[in-house]
Amino acid sequence: QVQLVESGGGLVQAGGSLGLSCAASGSIFSIDAMGWYRQAPGKQREYVARITSGGGTTYVESVKGRFTISRTNAKNTVYLQMNSLKAEDTAVYYCNAFIRGPSLRAYWGQGTQVTVSS
Protein backbone atom coordinates (compact mmCIF):
# COMPACT_ATOMS: atom_id res chain seq x y z
CA GLN A 1 0.00 0.00 0.00
CA VAL A 2 1.22 3.46 -0.90
CA GLN A 3 -0.05 6.62 0.74
CA LEU A 4 0.49 10.31 0.10
CA VAL A 5 -0.10 12.47 3.16
CA GLU A 6 -0.28 16.23 2.77
CA SER A 7 0.15 18.92 5.38
CA GLY A 8 0.52 22.67 5.64
CA GLY A 9 -2.70 24.16 4.36
CA GLY A 10 -4.59 26.89 6.17
CA LEU A 11 -5.86 30.44 6.10
CA VAL A 12 -3.66 33.33 5.06
CA GLN A 13 -4.16 36.93 4.02
CA ALA A 14 -3.58 38.01 0.46
CA GLY A 15 0.10 38.68 -0.10
CA GLY A 16 1.11 36.14 2.50
CA SER A 17 2.88 32.80 2.22
CA LEU A 18 2.16 29.17 2.94
CA GLY A 19 4.14 25.99 2.52
CA LEU A 20 2.70 22.59 1.68
CA SER A 21 4.37 19.24 1.99
CA CYS A 22 3.41 15.76 0.84
CA ALA A 23 5.13 12.60 2.02
CA ALA A 24 4.85 9.24 0.29
CA SER A 25 5.05 6.05 2.31
CA GLY A 26 4.53 2.35 1.82
CA SER A 27 5.85 -0.14 -0.71
CA ILE A 28 7.91 2.26 -2.81
CA PHE A 29 10.67 1.19 -5.16
CA SER A 30 11.16 4.63 -6.68
CA ILE A 31 9.25 7.81 -7.42
CA ASP A 32 9.19 9.48 -10.81
CA ALA A 33 7.50 12.85 -11.24
CA MET A 34 5.67 14.50 -8.36
CA GLY A 35 3.31 17.41 -8.58
CA TRP A 36 0.59 19.58 -7.18
CA TYR A 37 -2.92 20.20 -8.43
CA ARG A 38 -5.74 22.31 -7.04
CA GLN A 39 -9.49 22.47 -7.21
CA ALA A 40 -11.45 25.59 -6.43
CA PRO A 41 -15.16 25.45 -5.59
CA GLY A 42 -17.23 24.86 -8.69
CA LYS A 43 -14.17 24.36 -10.88
CA GLN A 44 -12.28 21.42 -12.31
CA ARG A 45 -9.04 20.23 -10.80
CA GLU A 46 -6.13 22.02 -12.44
CA TYR A 47 -2.42 21.40 -12.68
CA VAL A 48 -0.21 23.73 -10.62
CA ALA A 49 3.37 22.48 -10.68
CA ARG A 50 5.46 19.42 -11.41
CA ILE A 51 8.96 18.23 -10.58
CA THR A 52 10.80 15.32 -12.12
CA SER A 53 13.01 12.87 -10.27
CA GLY A 54 15.97 14.86 -11.59
CA GLY A 55 14.65 18.15 -10.29
CA GLY A 56 13.25 19.66 -13.47
CA THR A 57 10.23 21.88 -12.76
CA THR A 58 7.26 23.27 -14.62
CA TYR A 59 4.47 25.57 -13.47
CA VAL A 60 1.11 26.77 -14.64
CA GLU A 61 1.47 30.32 -15.90
CA SER A 62 -0.65 31.84 -13.13
CA VAL A 63 1.77 30.80 -10.36
CA LYS A 64 5.12 31.36 -12.06
CA GLY A 65 7.37 33.55 -9.95
CA ARG A 66 5.22 33.06 -6.87
CA PHE A 67 5.22 29.30 -6.21
CA THR A 68 8.22 26.99 -5.91
CA ILE A 69 8.06 23.22 -6.06
CA SER A 70 10.87 21.11 -4.62
CA ARG A 71 11.44 17.59 -3.39
CA THR A 72 13.61 15.61 -1.05
CA ASN A 73 14.10 12.21 -2.63
CA ALA A 74 15.56 10.65 0.51
CA LYS A 75 12.33 11.49 2.33
CA ASN A 76 9.96 10.76 -0.58
CA THR A 77 8.55 14.22 -0.01
CA VAL A 78 7.46 17.02 -2.31
CA TYR A 79 6.96 20.61 -1.23
CA LEU A 80 5.14 23.65 -2.56
CA GLN A 81 6.18 27.05 -1.27
CA MET A 82 3.53 29.61 -2.11
CA ASN A 83 4.35 33.31 -1.87
CA SER A 84 2.41 36.44 -2.77
CA LEU A 85 -0.81 34.51 -2.43
CA LYS A 86 -3.96 35.83 -4.08
CA ALA A 87 -7.62 35.19 -3.38
CA GLU A 88 -7.80 33.21 -6.62
CA ASP A 89 -5.29 30.72 -5.18
CA THR A 90 -7.98 29.55 -2.77
CA ALA A 91 -8.58 25.86 -3.41
CA VAL A 92 -8.04 22.35 -2.15
CA TYR A 93 -4.49 21.39 -3.08
CA TYR A 94 -3.68 17.79 -3.98
CA CYS A 95 -0.30 16.20 -4.41
CA ASN A 96 0.29 13.61 -7.09
CA ALA A 97 3.13 11.17 -7.62
CA PHE A 98 4.06 8.46 -10.09
CA ILE A 99 5.37 5.69 -7.89
CA ARG A 100 7.02 2.39 -8.80
CA GLY A 101 6.00 -0.34 -6.41
CA PRO A 102 5.08 -3.59 -8.06
CA SER A 103 4.30 -1.39 -11.06
CA LEU A 104 4.23 2.28 -12.00
CA ARG A 105 1.03 4.12 -11.22
CA ALA A 106 -0.25 7.49 -10.14
CA TYR A 107 -1.24 8.21 -6.57
CA TRP A 108 -3.09 11.16 -5.04
CA GLY A 109 -3.07 12.74 -1.63
CA GLN A 110 -6.24 13.47 0.30
CA GLY A 111 -6.08 17.20 -0.30
CA THR A 112 -5.42 20.18 1.94
CA GLN A 113 -7.42 23.40 2.02
CA VAL A 114 -5.71 26.68 1.24
CA THR A 115 -7.81 29.79 1.82
CA VAL A 116 -6.54 33.25 0.93
CA SER A 117 -8.55 36.13 2.32
CA SER A 118 -8.60 39.39 0.43
BELFENFEN-V958974 format. One record per pair of residues at least 12 apart in sequence whose C-alpha atoms are under 8 Angstrom apart, sorted by the first residue. I is the first residue (numbers start at 1). J is the second residue. Records with the same first field share a line. If there is no record, write none. Layout:
# BELFENFEN-V958974
I->J / J
This chain:
# BELFENFEN-V958974
1->26 / 27
2->24 / 25 / 26 / 27 / 28 / 107
3->24 / 25 / 26 / 107 / 108 / 109
4->22 / 23 / 24 / 25 / 95 / 96 / 107 / 108 / 109 / 110
5->22 / 23 / 24 / 109 / 110
6->20 / 21 / 22 / 23 / 94 / 95 / 109 / 110 / 111 / 112
7->20 / 21 / 22 / 112
8->20 / 21 / 112
9->112 / 113 / 114
10->112 / 113 / 114 / 115
11->114 / 115 / 116 / 117
12->114 / 115 / 116 / 117
13->85 / 116 / 117 / 118
14->84 / 85 / 86 / 87 / 116 / 117 / 118
15->83 / 84 / 85 / 86
16->83 / 84 / 85
17->81 / 82 / 83 / 84 / 85
18->81 / 82 / 83
19->79 / 80 / 81 / 82
20->79 / 80 / 81
21->77 / 78 / 79 / 80
22->77 / 78 / 79 / 95 / 109
23->75 / 76 / 77 / 78
24->76 / 77
25->76
27->101
28->99 / 100 / 101
29->99 / 100 / 101 / 102
30->99 / 100 / 101
31->53 / 76 / 97 / 98 / 99 / 100
32->52 / 53 / 97 / 98 / 99 / 100
33->50 / 51 / 52 / 53 / 97 / 98
34->50 / 51 / 52 / 53 / 78 / 95 / 96 / 97 / 98
35->48 / 49 / 50 / 51 / 69 / 78 / 95 / 96 / 97
36->48 / 49 / 50 / 80 / 93 / 94 / 95 / 96
37->49 / 93 / 94 / 95 / 96
38->91 / 92 / 93 / 94
39->91 / 92 / 93
40->90 / 91 / 92
41->91
47->60
48->60 / 63
49->69
50->69
51->69 / 70 / 71
53->73
55->70 / 71
57->69
66->82 / 83 / 84 / 85
67->80 / 81 / 82 / 83
68->80 / 81 / 82
69->81
85->116
86->116 / 117 / 118
87->115 / 116 / 117 / 118
88->116
89->114 / 115 / 116
90->113 / 114 / 115 / 116
91->113 / 114 / 115
92->111 / 112 / 113 / 114
93->111 / 112 / 113 / 114
94->108 / 109 / 110 / 111 / 112
95->108 / 109 / 111
96->108 / 109
